[in-house]
């Protein structure tokens, strides 16, 4: 009886503590956060109330099995967690207008990062570095770099509308399983992925430099749109499963993809006004889809091209360009689809258009422009949004 009398309060206290560590946990102030600091694991979600203001520290907790979510806490300035290593669900921060400090000293593993509308957040204090994330969406923040995201493998990564983001240098990334997309960030954004070897899909818009020296295979598509770099090199890329696209890159004067032998869908090079010579595909043998070049180029050299299974379009404003070599490809049935080659076109068209020397067209695509004052969302961003709902 005596033992029971002493044990019952202990068991009751243990039961209360266990219940306190069971999510969902609602945090409305620092006192609520302090109340759970003895929990090493929160089983479920931790939800930060929109009314929270100032500084919030979620200390002591090592793991959250569900989401860590804070939406519309417009007066929150700082969010930190000194021992949190794992978030098993979504790390969701949205519409935190004055949040300027995000400090997670040992965070290394998150299922999904979704950060939207954090305009005052300029940097991350992630001392260990997050190395494992399945999906990332970072949109409309004040971040100048992604330092602190030390990713090795990522599923879907969409980085858009971060106007001050001028550096992305992820040294450890080796594989992109679904897609990676950059759009409408700083016009001076430089992207360095020195050890990336394989990706499913890649899209680069409005960037000033892209370096992927180790990339050898893209099993989907890779596209470069409306960028400002003068040169692009993919020195180890040997094959794509889908399209390879260079479009509306106003300063681009050199493309080098020296080892690629096969493109699994279309090869599109369109409206790159400074690109006068296209000779960066010396090993290319097969284009499974269409080959579609239009612009102001004087010369195109594809010395090993042996098979174009779709249509063939080559239209340029230049009077120096000669179609003779490509007419031979048509005559030898190397081109399997519709063929068009024309120089001195005032308004050169893409595949499926009919341009004459006066520039008249029967059908054409609208030009792609970039308005820095208008939010731009990639196709992969839409996929990410739907995926993360």
Protein Blocks (a to p, Z undefined) as FASTA:
>chain_A
ZZmmmmmmmmmmmmmmmmmmpccdddfbfklmmmmmmpmbdcddddddfkbghjaddehi
abdfbdcddehiakbfbdcdfkbmbdfbdcddehilklcbdcdfklcbdfbdcdehilkl
mbdcdfnopabdfbdcdehiabfbfghiacfbdcbdcdehilklcbdcdfklmbdfkbcc
dehiafklccddfkbmbdfbdcdehiabdcdfkbmbdfbbcddehiabfbdcdfkbcbdf
bdcddehiaklcbdcdfkbcbdfbdcddehifklmbcckbmkbmbdfbdcddddjbfbdc
dfkbcbdfbdcddddfbfkbcfklmmmmmmnomambdcdddehifbacdehiacdfkopa
fbdcddddddfkbccddfklmmmmmmmZZ
